[in-house]
Structure formats: C-alpha cells, structure tokens
C-alpha cells in the first residue's frame, strides 16, 4: 500500500501576496512549484532550503537564480512570509521584535 502524503497547512502573509503579485508569469510559475514542494515536504531540484543568518528564525528556499521564498514552519503549518530577490534576504536575518509582527503572518 502506498504511503499517505502529509501536507503542511499553508498560511500566506499579506506581504507575500503583494510580492507575489509583482512577479512575472514565469516567475510566479517557478514560485508555485517551489511553494508546492515545501507544502508537500518534497525534495525539489535546486530549491536549496537553508536558514537565514544570523538568527535562523526564517528560512529561505531558492526559486531561481534571483528569487527566494522566505518562510517558517511551526508544527504542521508553513508560513509563507515573502518573496524577495536574493540580495534582499538580509532584512529577514533577525527575529521580529514584537509578537504582533510575528502573528501578522
């Protein structure tokens, strides 16, 4: 019998939705593939998931050579925080200062 796949529940922040809307159609399709791989907990060619330094509160997943998904996993939920250019990852290197900011995701 085939093993049942367990998906993470997905939550999309407003920042994510705004950033995603600015991507071209091709970049959105690439983002969709990477996001589904994360939700399904699958290995995806080239996705390269790693924590963002220095605090490792957020993780990044590679969409393509220039774009990254910023996310967190807590329990059985994946929180999609933002889609950024590789050079903008640094702004997610630290934990949010207030609990309100963390819950706004």
MODELLER restraints for C-alpha pairs under 7 A, 6 or more apart:
rsr = mdl.restraints
at = mdl.atoms
rsr.add(forms.Gaussian(group=physical.xy_distance, feature=features.Distance(at['CA:6:A'], at['CA:40:A']), mean=6.84, stdev=0.5))
rsr.add(forms.Gaussian(group=physical.xy_distance, feature=features.Distance(at['CA:7:A'], at['CA:39:A']), mean=5.60, stdev=0.5))
rsr.add(forms.Gaussian(group=physical.xy_distance, feature=features.Distance(at['CA:7:A'], at['CA:40:A']), mean=4.78, stdev=0.5))
rsr.add(forms.Gaussian(group=physical.xy_distance, feature=features.Distance(at['CA:8:A'], at['CA:39:A']), mean=4.99, stdev=0.5))
rsr.add(forms.Gaussian(group=physical.xy_distance, feature=features.Distance(at['CA:8:A'], at['CA:40:A']), mean=6.48, stdev=0.5))
rsr.add(forms.Gaussian(group=physical.xy_distance, feature=features.Distance(at['CA:8:A'], at['CA:76:A']), mean=5.24, stdev=0.5))
rsr.add(forms.Gaussian(group=physical.xy_distance, feature=features.Distance(at['CA:8:A'], at['CA:77:A']), mean=5.20, stdev=0.5))
rsr.add(forms.Gaussian(group=physical.xy_distance, feature=features.Distance(at['CA:8:A'], at['CA:78:A']), mean=6.10, stdev=0.5))
rsr.add(forms.Gaussian(group=physical.xy_distance, feature=features.Distance(at['CA:9:A'], at['CA:76:A']), mean=6.16, stdev=0.5))
rsr.add(forms.Gaussian(group=physical.xy_distance, feature=features.Distance(at['CA:9:A'], at['CA:77:A']), mean=4.53, stdev=0.5))
rsr.add(forms.Gaussian(group=physical.xy_distance, feature=features.Distance(at['CA:9:A'], at['CA:78:A']), mean=6.09, stdev=0.5))
rsr.add(forms.Gaussian(group=physical.xy_distance, feature=features.Distance(at['CA:10:A'], at['CA:39:A']), mean=6.85, stdev=0.5))
rsr.add(forms.Gaussian(group=physical.xy_distance, feature=features.Distance(at['CA:10:A'], at['CA:77:A']), mean=5.78, stdev=0.5))
rsr.add(forms.Gaussian(group=physical.xy_distance, feature=features.Distance(at['CA:10:A'], at['CA:78:A']), mean=5.02, stdev=0.5))
rsr.add(forms.Gaussian(group=physical.xy_distance, feature=features.Distance(at['CA:10:A'], at['CA:79:A']), mean=6.08, stdev=0.5))
rsr.add(forms.Gaussian(group=physical.xy_distance, feature=features.Distance(at['CA:11:A'], at['CA:78:A']), mean=6.30, stdev=0.5))
rsr.add(forms.Gaussian(group=physical.xy_distance, feature=features.Distance(at['CA:11:A'], at['CA:79:A']), mean=4.87, stdev=0.5))
rsr.add(forms.Gaussian(group=physical.xy_distance, feature=features.Distance(at['CA:11:A'], at['CA:80:A']), mean=6.08, stdev=0.5))
rsr.add(forms.Gaussian(group=physical.xy_distance, feature=features.Distance(at['CA:12:A'], at['CA:79:A']), mean=6.14, stdev=0.5))
rsr.add(forms.Gaussian(group=physical.xy_distance, feature=features.Distance(at['CA:12:A'], at['CA:80:A']), mean=4.94, stdev=0.5))
rsr.add(forms.Gaussian(group=physical.xy_distance, feature=features.Distance(at['CA:12:A'], at['CA:81:A']), mean=6.65, stdev=0.5))
rsr.add(forms.Gaussian(group=physical.xy_distance, feature=features.Distance(at['CA:12:A'], at['CA:105:A']), mean=6.98, stdev=0.5))
rsr.add(forms.Gaussian(group=physical.xy_distance, feature=features.Distance(at['CA:13:A'], at['CA:80:A']), mean=6.19, stdev=0.5))
rsr.add(forms.Gaussian(group=physical.xy_distance, feature=features.Distance(at['CA:13:A'], at['CA:81:A']), mean=5.43, stdev=0.5))
rsr.add(forms.Gaussian(group=physical.xy_distance, feature=features.Distance(at['CA:13:A'], at['CA:105:A']), mean=4.62, stdev=0.5))
rsr.add(forms.Gaussian(group=physical.xy_distance, feature=features.Distance(at['CA:15:A'], at['CA:81:A']), mean=6.66, stdev=0.5))
rsr.add(forms.Gaussian(group=physical.xy_distance, feature=features.Distance(at['CA:15:A'], at['CA:82:A']), mean=5.81, stdev=0.5))
rsr.add(forms.Gaussian(group=physical.xy_distance, feature=features.Distance(at['CA:16:A'], at['CA:80:A']), mean=6.56, stdev=0.5))
rsr.add(forms.Gaussian(group=physical.xy_distance, feature=features.Distance(at['CA:16:A'], at['CA:81:A']), mean=5.41, stdev=0.5))
rsr.add(forms.Gaussian(group=physical.xy_distance, feature=features.Distance(at['CA:16:A'], at['CA:82:A']), mean=4.08, stdev=0.5))
rsr.add(forms.Gaussian(group=physical.xy_distance, feature=features.Distance(at['CA:16:A'], at['CA:83:A']), mean=5.99, stdev=0.5))
rsr.add(forms.Gaussian(group=physical.xy_distance, feature=features.Distance(at['CA:19:A'], at['CA:82:A']), mean=6.55, stdev=0.5))
rsr.add(forms.Gaussian(group=physical.xy_distance, feature=features.Distance(at['CA:19:A'], at['CA:83:A']), mean=5.76, stdev=0.5))
rsr.add(forms.Gaussian(group=physical.xy_distance, feature=features.Distance(at['CA:20:A'], at['CA:28:A']), mean=6.81, stdev=0.5))
rsr.add(forms.Gaussian(group=physical.xy_distance, feature=features.Distance(at['CA:20:A'], at['CA:83:A']), mean=6.37, stdev=0.5))
rsr.add(forms.Gaussian(group=physical.xy_distance, feature=features.Distance(at['CA:30:A'], at['CA:63:A']), mean=6.15, stdev=0.5))
rsr.add(forms.Gaussian(group=physical.xy_distance, feature=features.Distance(at['CA:31:A'], at['CA:63:A']), mean=5.69, stdev=0.5))
rsr.add(forms.Gaussian(group=physical.xy_distance, feature=features.Distance(at['CA:34:A'], at['CA:47:A']), mean=6.69, stdev=0.5))
rsr.add(forms.Gaussian(group=physical.xy_distance, feature=features.Distance(at['CA:34:A'], at['CA:63:A']), mean=6.04, stdev=0.5))
rsr.add(forms.Gaussian(group=physical.xy_distance, feature=features.Distance(at['CA:37:A'], at['CA:43:A']), mean=6.72, stdev=0.5))
rsr.add(forms.Gaussian(group=physical.xy_distance, feature=features.Distance(at['CA:37:A'], at['CA:44:A']), mean=6.12, stdev=0.5))
rsr.add(forms.Gaussian(group=physical.xy_distance, feature=features.Distance(at['CA:39:A'], at['CA:78:A']), mean=6.98, stdev=0.5))
rsr.add(forms.Gaussian(group=physical.xy_distance, feature=features.Distance(at['CA:46:A'], at['CA:62:A']), mean=6.84, stdev=0.5))
rsr.add(forms.Gaussian(group=physical.xy_distance, feature=features.Distance(at['CA:47:A'], at['CA:61:A']), mean=5.50, stdev=0.5))
rsr.add(forms.Gaussian(group=physical.xy_distance, feature=features.Distance(at['CA:47:A'], at['CA:62:A']), mean=4.56, stdev=0.5))
rsr.add(forms.Gaussian(group=physical.xy_distance, feature=features.Distance(at['CA:47:A'], at['CA:63:A']), mean=6.14, stdev=0.5))
rsr.add(forms.Gaussian(group=physical.xy_distance, feature=features.Distance(at['CA:48:A'], at['CA:61:A']), mean=5.73, stdev=0.5))
rsr.add(forms.Gaussian(group=physical.xy_distance, feature=features.Distance(at['CA:48:A'], at['CA:62:A']), mean=5.65, stdev=0.5))
rsr.add(forms.Gaussian(group=physical.xy_distance, feature=features.Distance(at['CA:49:A'], at['CA:59:A']), mean=6.80, stdev=0.5))
rsr.add(forms.Gaussian(group=physical.xy_distance, feature=features.Distance(at['CA:49:A'], at['CA:60:A']), mean=5.66, stdev=0.5))
rsr.add(forms.Gaussian(group=physical.xy_distance, feature=features.Distance(at['CA:49:A'], at['CA:61:A']), mean=4.46, stdev=0.5))
rsr.add(forms.Gaussian(group=physical.xy_distance, feature=features.Distance(at['CA:49:A'], at['CA:62:A']), mean=6.77, stdev=0.5))
rsr.add(forms.Gaussian(group=physical.xy_distance, feature=features.Distance(at['CA:50:A'], at['CA:59:A']), mean=5.56, stdev=0.5))
rsr.add(forms.Gaussian(group=physical.xy_distance, feature=features.Distance(at['CA:50:A'], at['CA:60:A']), mean=5.63, stdev=0.5))
rsr.add(forms.Gaussian(group=physical.xy_distance, feature=features.Distance(at['CA:50:A'], at['CA:61:A']), mean=6.78, stdev=0.5))
rsr.add(forms.Gaussian(group=physical.xy_distance, feature=features.Distance(at['CA:51:A'], at['CA:58:A']), mean=6.03, stdev=0.5))
rsr.add(forms.Gaussian(group=physical.xy_distance, feature=features.Distance(at['CA:51:A'], at['CA:59:A']), mean=4.19, stdev=0.5))
rsr.add(forms.Gaussian(group=physical.xy_distance, feature=features.Distance(at['CA:51:A'], at['CA:60:A']), mean=6.18, stdev=0.5))
rsr.add(forms.Gaussian(group=physical.xy_distance, feature=features.Distance(at['CA:52:A'], at['CA:58:A']), mean=5.76, stdev=0.5))
rsr.add(forms.Gaussian(group=physical.xy_distance, feature=features.Distance(at['CA:52:A'], at['CA:59:A']), mean=5.34, stdev=0.5))
rsr.add(forms.Gaussian(group=physical.xy_distance, feature=features.Distance(at['CA:52:A'], at['CA:60:A']), mean=6.37, stdev=0.5))
rsr.add(forms.Gaussian(group=physical.xy_distance, feature=features.Distance(at['CA:52:A'], at['CA:92:A']), mean=6.94, stdev=0.5))
rsr.add(forms.Gaussian(group=physical.xy_distance, feature=features.Distance(at['CA:52:A'], at['CA:93:A']), mean=5.36, stdev=0.5))
rsr.add(forms.Gaussian(group=physical.xy_distance, feature=features.Distance(at['CA:53:A'], at['CA:93:A']), mean=5.14, stdev=0.5))
rsr.add(forms.Gaussian(group=physical.xy_distance, feature=features.Distance(at['CA:54:A'], at['CA:93:A']), mean=5.60, stdev=0.5))
rsr.add(forms.Gaussian(group=physical.xy_distance, feature=features.Distance(at['CA:54:A'], at['CA:94:A']), mean=6.71, stdev=0.5))
rsr.add(forms.Gaussian(group=physical.xy_distance, feature=features.Distance(at['CA:55:A'], at['CA:93:A']), mean=6.01, stdev=0.5))
rsr.add(forms.Gaussian(group=physical.xy_distance, feature=features.Distance(at['CA:55:A'], at['CA:94:A']), mean=5.33, stdev=0.5))
rsr.add(forms.Gaussian(group=physical.xy_distance, feature=features.Distance(at['CA:55:A'], at['CA:95:A']), mean=6.64, stdev=0.5))
rsr.add(forms.Gaussian(group=physical.xy_distance, feature=features.Distance(at['CA:56:A'], at['CA:93:A']), mean=6.80, stdev=0.5))
rsr.add(forms.Gaussian(group=physical.xy_distance, feature=features.Distance(at['CA:57:A'], at['CA:94:A']), mean=6.65, stdev=0.5))
rsr.add(forms.Gaussian(group=physical.xy_distance, feature=features.Distance(at['CA:57:A'], at['CA:95:A']), mean=5.58, stdev=0.5))
rsr.add(forms.Gaussian(group=physical.xy_distance, feature=features.Distance(at['CA:58:A'], at['CA:70:A']), mean=6.56, stdev=0.5))
rsr.add(forms.Gaussian(group=physical.xy_distance, feature=features.Distance(at['CA:58:A'], at['CA:71:A']), mean=5.75, stdev=0.5))
rsr.add(forms.Gaussian(group=physical.xy_distance, feature=features.Distance(at['CA:58:A'], at['CA:72:A']), mean=5.38, stdev=0.5))
rsr.add(forms.Gaussian(group=physical.xy_distance, feature=features.Distance(at['CA:58:A'], at['CA:92:A']), mean=6.63, stdev=0.5))
rsr.add(forms.Gaussian(group=physical.xy_distance, feature=features.Distance(at['CA:59:A'], at['CA:70:A']), mean=5.74, stdev=0.5))
rsr.add(forms.Gaussian(group=physical.xy_distance, feature=features.Distance(at['CA:59:A'], at['CA:71:A']), mean=5.36, stdev=0.5))
rsr.add(forms.Gaussian(group=physical.xy_distance, feature=features.Distance(at['CA:59:A'], at['CA:72:A']), mean=6.04, stdev=0.5))
rsr.add(forms.Gaussian(group=physical.xy_distance, feature=features.Distance(at['CA:60:A'], at['CA:68:A']), mean=6.05, stdev=0.5))
rsr.add(forms.Gaussian(group=physical.xy_distance, feature=features.Distance(at['CA:60:A'], at['CA:69:A']), mean=5.44, stdev=0.5))
rsr.add(forms.Gaussian(group=physical.xy_distance, feature=features.Distance(at['CA:60:A'], at['CA:70:A']), mean=4.75, stdev=0.5))
rsr.add(forms.Gaussian(group=physical.xy_distance, feature=features.Distance(at['CA:60:A'], at['CA:71:A']), mean=6.40, stdev=0.5))
rsr.add(forms.Gaussian(group=physical.xy_distance, feature=features.Distance(at['CA:61:A'], at['CA:68:A']), mean=5.49, stdev=0.5))
rsr.add(forms.Gaussian(group=physical.xy_distance, feature=features.Distance(at['CA:61:A'], at['CA:69:A']), mean=5.06, stdev=0.5))
rsr.add(forms.Gaussian(group=physical.xy_distance, feature=features.Distance(at['CA:61:A'], at['CA:70:A']), mean=6.71, stdev=0.5))
rsr.add(forms.Gaussian(group=physical.xy_distance, feature=features.Distance(at['CA:62:A'], at['CA:68:A']), mean=4.77, stdev=0.5))
rsr.add(forms.Gaussian(group=physical.xy_distance, feature=features.Distance(at['CA:62:A'], at['CA:69:A']), mean=6.54, stdev=0.5))
rsr.add(forms.Gaussian(group=physical.xy_distance, feature=features.Distance(at['CA:63:A'], at['CA:69:A']), mean=6.83, stdev=0.5))
rsr.add(forms.Gaussian(group=physical.xy_distance, feature=features.Distance(at['CA:66:A'], at['CA:85:A']), mean=5.43, stdev=0.5))
rsr.add(forms.Gaussian(group=physical.xy_distance, feature=features.Distance(at['CA:66:A'], at['CA:86:A']), mean=5.30, stdev=0.5))
rsr.add(forms.Gaussian(group=physical.xy_distance, feature=features.Distance(at['CA:67:A'], at['CA:83:A']), mean=6.89, stdev=0.5))
rsr.add(forms.Gaussian(group=physical.xy_distance, feature=features.Distance(at['CA:67:A'], at['CA:84:A']), mean=5.66, stdev=0.5))
rsr.add(forms.Gaussian(group=physical.xy_distance, feature=features.Distance(at['CA:67:A'], at['CA:85:A']), mean=4.47, stdev=0.5))
rsr.add(forms.Gaussian(group=physical.xy_distance, feature=features.Distance(at['CA:67:A'], at['CA:86:A']), mean=5.50, stdev=0.5))
rsr.add(forms.Gaussian(group=physical.xy_distance, feature=features.Distance(at['CA:68:A'], at['CA:83:A']), mean=5.66, stdev=0.5))
rsr.add(forms.Gaussian(group=physical.xy_distance, feature=features.Distance(at['CA:68:A'], at['CA:84:A']), mean=5.36, stdev=0.5))
rsr.add(forms.Gaussian(group=physical.xy_distance, feature=features.Distance(at['CA:68:A'], at['CA:85:A']), mean=6.02, stdev=0.5))
rsr.add(forms.Gaussian(group=physical.xy_distance, feature=features.Distance(at['CA:68:A'], at['CA:86:A']), mean=5.94, stdev=0.5))
rsr.add(forms.Gaussian(group=physical.xy_distance, feature=features.Distance(at['CA:69:A'], at['CA:82:A']), mean=6.06, stdev=0.5))
rsr.add(forms.Gaussian(group=physical.xy_distance, feature=features.Distance(at['CA:69:A'], at['CA:83:A']), mean=4.67, stdev=0.5))
rsr.add(forms.Gaussian(group=physical.xy_distance, feature=features.Distance(at['CA:69:A'], at['CA:84:A']), mean=6.61, stdev=0.5))
rsr.add(forms.Gaussian(group=physical.xy_distance, feature=features.Distance(at['CA:70:A'], at['CA:80:A']), mean=6.31, stdev=0.5))
rsr.add(forms.Gaussian(group=physical.xy_distance, feature=features.Distance(at['CA:70:A'], at['CA:81:A']), mean=5.39, stdev=0.5))
rsr.add(forms.Gaussian(group=physical.xy_distance, feature=features.Distance(at['CA:70:A'], at['CA:82:A']), mean=5.09, stdev=0.5))
rsr.add(forms.Gaussian(group=physical.xy_distance, feature=features.Distance(at['CA:70:A'], at['CA:83:A']), mean=6.04, stdev=0.5))
rsr.add(forms.Gaussian(group=physical.xy_distance, feature=features.Distance(at['CA:71:A'], at['CA:78:A']), mean=6.89, stdev=0.5))
rsr.add(forms.Gaussian(group=physical.xy_distance, feature=features.Distance(at['CA:71:A'], at['CA:79:A']), mean=5.44, stdev=0.5))
rsr.add(forms.Gaussian(group=physical.xy_distance, feature=features.Distance(at['CA:71:A'], at['CA:80:A']), mean=4.57, stdev=0.5))
rsr.add(forms.Gaussian(group=physical.xy_distance, feature=features.Distance(at['CA:71:A'], at['CA:81:A']), mean=5.14, stdev=0.5))
rsr.add(forms.Gaussian(group=physical.xy_distance, feature=features.Distance(at['CA:72:A'], at['CA:78:A']), mean=5.75, stdev=0.5))
rsr.add(forms.Gaussian(group=physical.xy_distance, feature=features.Distance(at['CA:72:A'], at['CA:79:A']), mean=5.16, stdev=0.5))
rsr.add(forms.Gaussian(group=physical.xy_distance, feature=features.Distance(at['CA:72:A'], at['CA:80:A']), mean=6.82, stdev=0.5))
rsr.add(forms.Gaussian(group=physical.xy_distance, feature=features.Distance(at['CA:73:A'], at['CA:79:A']), mean=6.12, stdev=0.5))
rsr.add(forms.Gaussian(group=physical.xy_distance, feature=features.Distance(at['CA:79:A'], at['CA:105:A']), mean=6.77, stdev=0.5))
rsr.add(forms.Gaussian(group=physical.xy_distance, feature=features.Distance(at['CA:81:A'], at['CA:105:A']), mean=6.35, stdev=0.5))
rsr.add(forms.Gaussian(group=physical.xy_distance, feature=features.Distance(at['CA:96:A'], at['CA:102:A']), mean=6.26, stdev=0.5))
